[in-house]
């Protein structure tokens, strides 16, 4: 029997916190070696290099890493509106956008953005990589993709330093409008078919501590506590229903159709 504890990697955002709270403060504390990073790409790299047993990664990584299994029923997703992944313009409708500044920290969201423009809006703007600074992004491009806590701050305030209001477009909401399905942004992926950790139980324990989690992040995100709690309990879905799984399968199909991934592996779940 392998004497070492399981090695697990995850990114440290407000919306991933319920999935890792148990490892940091709860019943799983000390039972795994947890590697935290603010860049989801780091978890993808560690999993691809077989340096961890499981990782919480953007779902697009499933199509590029061989021999990994999805952990069933646990995710970071949205049934209707996510709030923390959005497109933003200075009052311009998306149909008029000709250039998009992309925060490339999440390949899943970049891929989703390209699907939305190509499949649903029927045209392709110019893509530009950019750091997640909304003023700088919109100074150079018509539209900006923001991800994570910076997007959450923007959708909460819909304001910036200029006199021109910023309009935001929720990516999960756009996806649901055109497909009728929910969207899965990130999932645990494991190297072994028999998972080393009961990730569903870990999630359930974390969800019992939403008050503590929200209090930990409220100053970093600069949102009222009640609003942050609503985001974590009403916008983010940590379990996968049938419409979300169908959305994940359709996302992979459209990504392949548009040349954004090189293959479409069927969903294979651990256990």
Order of alpha helices (4+ residues) and beta strands (2+ residues): beta-alpha-beta-alpha-beta-beta-beta-beta-alpha-beta-alpha-beta-alpha-beta-alpha-beta-alpha-alpha-alpha-alpha
